[in-house]
Amino acid sequence: MVAGGPFGLEELIAKVGFRGALVVLAVTPILWSLPTALMVGELGAALPEEGGFYAWVKRALGPFWGFQEAWLSLAASVVDMAIYPTLFVAYLGRLVPWVATHGVITSVAFIGACLLWNLRGAGAVGRGATVLAVVLLLPFAVLAAVNLWHAPLSRTPSPTSLRDPLGAVLIALWNYMGWDNASTVAPEVDAPQRTYPRAVAISLTLVALTYLIPVAAAAATGVDPSNWTSGSWVDFAGDTAGPLVAKALVVAGAVSPLGMFGALMMSYSRLPMALAHDRLLPKAFGKRLGKTQVPWVSLVACAALWTASLGLSFERLVAVDILLYGASLLLEFAALVWLRVRAPDLPRPYKIPGGIGVVALLGLGPLLLLGLAFVRNLEEQVWGMKSSYFGLLIVAAGPLAYLGARAVWTARPPAS
């Protein structure tokens, strides 16, 4: 749910060069991922409830802010989830030309396949995503080993490029976000009080390594990073490790968005279900399949919503996604602090070391990076308007959506 290998880092490398990319990729998780991981560890263990971060914010700040959390997350998913079919088409199209010339059909089929995968249940999604992760990382392990082993000691350093440092940070934020997404399926996780803190801690280290090692290996060859773009990992592999590794990376490039989309579909689909149980969406969204207990109506609705969002460019999608996700993340940090104040006796199987002051300071790093991302996005355009204004418009629509939901659906009897 957080990372699908180094795919997506190519634009970052072009903006700041390999050495700049290593700095950005090393510093970003300290300021952005580590505080978020600590927050998810504490709240995920203390409140392993349906809807995850929605339940955290609702418990801490009340139903209005809980709804805003779900609204922002689902709105972010609309732009976030459109990225993965596009990447899938771009990579698979290198092996199967028909895919490239029929991108819309392929993207719709991609979403449909992930829907069928999710209908088999959370266990099937988790096992499948694990297998796909191994498949996509193995070619990068070979590529990194080959280039680090054969890197000349007297090589010429790769040219340094600092064309767009803030743009590089923006892409790094996107590649390091999503730690809270696994929380929405807490009732379907074995021993969540123990599992969440351990899984997040291990994954934080692994994700950083899957980014840093391949970038360091590429830097060791002295290759020029200035023209890197989506797909450059494949070209680089072909030049330095041979055609077999290059083809394996093409397959990995298609596997990566498939695994991420399937896992994130599982995560986001639990939000409409939780809202339906709280009578903020129609009761039908809470319907489940018998044996797997999958919220099938919610899954189908989310899939339809994401299909309608296909077609925007990568960077424009990232700009809006970061703004919406960032706003929801700040609500989660607020919930972390406020629950320490309002519910000091809440059982916390994992508790962030330190008092309320330490917990409050955790949110400063993400807040700073989100501020930089907002400044960087001021001139980006989405559908004829600045992406920052577009994102703020979606944020402002949240309270209106809450009032409409309460007026239409809260009057019905509670779900059984």
N, C-alpha and C positions, 0 to 999 in steps of 0.2 A: 504493500500500500504506500510505501514511502519511495522506494527506488526500484528501477528496472535496469540496473547496470549503468555504464557510462553513457549510454545513448541519451542525447539531449544536452551533453556538455560541449558539443562541437562549436556552437555559437558562442558559448562562454570563452572557449579557448581563442577563438578569432578576435574577441573583444579585448583580451588582456594578455595573450600569449600563454605559453605553457607555465612559465615561472609565476606569472600573475595568477593563472588559474589554480596552481597549487596553493598559493597564499589564500585566495578566496575560498577554496574548498576546505582548507584547514581551519580558517577562522570562523566561517559561517556556522558550522555545527556547534562551536563553543558559545556563540552569541544567540543562536537561533534554535538549534536542535536540542542541545543539552537542557536548557530551561524547560522546553516543551516536553522533553522526555521525562524529566523529573516530575513535572506537573501531572502528566498522564499516569506515571507510576503511582503517585499518591491517590489521585482521584479515581483511577481505574480500579485500584485495590479497595478503596473505601466504599465506592458506590458502583459495583459491577451490575448496573441496571440496564434494562432495555432502552435503547436510544443513546447510551453512552454520554457523550458531552452534552447532549440536549438535557438529559436527566441531571447532570451536574449543575448546569446553569439554572435550571428550573428549581432545584432544591435550594440553591444558594440565593438566587436573586428574584425568584418568583416566576409565575407562568408567562408573563409578558416577555421577560428577557429570555426565558427558555425558548419561546416561540421564535424570537429574533435569532437565537443561535441556530435553530433548525432552518429558518428562512435563509440566513446567510450561507450556511453550509450547502443547502440544496441549490441555491443560486450559483454558488461557486462551482458546484458539480456540473452545471449546465455547460460552462465554458471549459472546465478541466477535462471532462470526459470526451469532449470533441477532439482533443489532441490525439488520443490513442488510436482511433481508427485511421487518422491521417498518417501517423507514423507507420502503422501496419501496412497500409497501401504502398507507402514510399519504399519500404524495404522488400516486401514480398514481390512488388512489381519488378524488381531487379532480376528475379528468378522466373517469374511468370508474367510476361508482358501484358497478357489479357487483364490482369489485376490493375495495372497502371492505367489502361485505357478505359476501364470500367470502375473507376474509383468509388463512385456513389453506391453502386450495387455491392461492391466488396465491403464497403463500410457498413452498410445495412446488414449484410450477412454476418459480419464480424460481431455486431451488437447482438444479433439474434443468437449466434453461437454461444456468446457469454451468458445470455439469458437462459438458454437451455442448461448450460453448465451450472448456473446458480440454482436452478430449480431442483437440482439433485441434493442441495443442502450445503450447510457451512463446512461440514467435514470434507466433502468432495472438493469444494473450492480451496480449502487450505492445503489438502494433499496435492492437488493439481498445481497450485501456485508454487509449491515447494519444488516439484519436479521441473517446472518451467524455469525457475530461478537457477537451478543447477545447469540446465541446458544453455541458458543465455550467458552464464558466467564462465563456463569452461573455455570457450574460444578466447575470451579476454585473458584468462590465466595463461594460455599458450602464447598469445601475442605478447603479453608483458614479459614472460620468461625469455622468449626468443630475443626481444629487443634489449632487455637488461643484460643478458648474457653476452650478446655480440656488440654492445655499445662500445665504440672506440674510446680509449682513455684520452686521446688527444682530439676529440671531436670539436667541431665548431658549435658554440652554444646557439640554441634556437633564437631567432630575432625576438626582441622584446617589443610588445605592442600594448599600448594603453589607450586604445581608441575609445573605449566606452566602459570605464570601471563600474559605474552604477548599473549599466545594463548587464554586466557580468554578475554582479551581486544579485540582481533580480532573478536571473536564471538559476543561480545557486540556491536561492530561497525556494524556488519551485522544486528543484531536485532534492531538497532536504525537508520538504513539508509532508504532512500526512500522518504524523505520529499518533494523533488522536483518533484516526479513522477506525482503528481496530476496536475501539471502546464500544461501538454501537452494537456489537454482537456478544457482549459480555455474558448474557445468560446461556449462550451456546458454547462457551469456552470452559474447558475443564479447569477447576480450581483457579478462577480468575484472580483472587486475592494474591496468590503466589505467582501466577503465570505472567500477569501484565508487567510488574516491575522487572522481572528477570528478562522477559522477551525484549522489552524496550531497551534495557541496558546493553544486552548482547547485540541487538540489531543496530544500535547507534554506532558501535565500533565497526561492525561489518560493512555498513553502508558507506561510511567514510573511506574505508580501505578499498571498496570496489570502485570508488571514484579516484582516489589519490594514486593507487598503484599503476593503473593503465596510463594516466596522464604523465606520471613520472617516467614511465617506460617510453612514451612517445617523445618526451622532452629529451631523453638520453640520446636519441638518434640525430638531433640537430635539425629536424625537419621544420620547414617554415609554417607557422600556425596561422598566418594572416588570412589565408583563403579557406580555412576550414569552415564547413557548413554541414548540414544534416547529411549523413552518409559518408563523411570523411573517414570514419573509423574503418570502413570497408576498404576504401582506397589505400589507406595507410597500411592495412594488413596485407593487401595485395603486393605493395611495394617492398615490404620488409619481412613478411613471414610466409608469403607464397599464396597461390590461388585457393588452396584447400582451406586455409584459415580464413581467407576473405569470404569464401562461400559460407563457411560456418558462422561468420559474423552477420551475413545477410539473414540467415535463418534466425540467429539470435535477435536481430533487429526486429523481426516479425513476432518472435516469441515474447519479447519484453512488453510491448503494449498489450498483448493478449493477456498475459498474467496480471498486469496492473489493472486493466479494465475489469477483469473478472473479479478480482479481490475488492476493488473499490465499489463495484456494483453491489456486492454483498453488504458493504458498509453503509452506503447511502440509502439503500432500500429499506433499512430498518428505521429510518427517520420518519417517513410517512406513516409507517405502522405505529410507531410510538405516538405520533400526533393524533392518529385515529383513536387510539385507546384513551387519549386525554380529551376526546371530542373536539378536536381542532381541525379534523379532516373527516370526510365521510367514513362511516363504519366499515365500508367495503375494503378500505386500505388495510384493515387489520386481519383480513381473511388469510388463513394459512393452509398449506397442503397437509394432508393427514400425517404421514410418517415422518417427513423431514421437517414439518412445521415452518416451511419457508413462506414468507409473506408474498404470495404470488401476484396479487393485484398490485401491490406496491412495486414489485419488480417490473411488471409489465409497464406500469405508468412511468417509472423512471427511464426504462429503455426507450419508450416513445418520446419522452422529453429530450433525451440526449441525441436521438436520431434527428430531431428537428434543429439541433444546434450545430450540425456539421457544416464546415465550409470556411471558418475564419482562419487566418494565418496563425502560426505558432506563437510569435512574439506578442501579437495583439491579444490572443487568448490568455497568455501568461500574465499580461499586465492587469487585466480585469480579475483574473483568478486570484492573484496575490492580494489585491485590495479586499476582495470579499472574504477570502480565507483569513486574512490578517485580522479583519474586524471580528470574526467569530473567535479567533484565537485569543484576542484580548479579553473577550467576555469569559473565556475559560480561565484565564489568569485571575480575573476579578472574582470568579467563583471560588478558586483556590484560596484566595486571601480571605474572602468573606466567610467561607465555611470554617476557616481557622478561628474567626471571631465569633460566629454565631453557633457553631457546633464544635467546641473544643473537645468534647467527650466522644465525638464520632469515632468508632473503631477504625483505626488506620493501620492495616497490616504492614504497609510501607509508609514511612513518614519522612519528608524532606528534612534533613538535619537543620537545626536553627529555629529561631522564633519567627514571629509574624513579620519582623523587619526583613529577614533574609528571604522569606517567601515573597514579600512585596517587591524586592529588588530583582527577583528572577524575571519579571516581565519587562525590565528596562531594555535588555538586549533586543528582544523581538520588536519592542516599540520603536527603538531607534532604526532598525533595519526596515521596518514598514514605512517609517517616515521617509527614508531615503528612496524606497521604491515608489512612494507616492509622488515625490518630486521628479523622479526619473520618468514617470508615466504621464506627466502633465501634457505633453504634446502628442502622445499616441492617439490614433483615431480608431474608433469602433463604430461602424454604422453611421458615419457622418458626424460623430461628435467625439470630443476628447474622452479617452478611456477612463480618466479619473472622474469626469462628470457622469459618465455612464454608470460607473460603479457606485458613485454616491446616490444616483437616482434609484438604483436597486436597493441600496441600504435604506433610503427614505421611504420606499414602498413597504418595508417590513411592518411598521406600525399599522398601516392601512390594511394590510393583509390579515394581521391579528384581529383587528376590529371586525373585519368581514367574516373571519372564521368563527369568532365568538357569536356573532349575530346569526349565522346560518346553521352552525352545527352544534354549538354548546347547549342549545335548548333540548336536544334529544336525550333520551335516557343513557346512562353510562353503559359501556360495553360490558357484556358478561364475562 
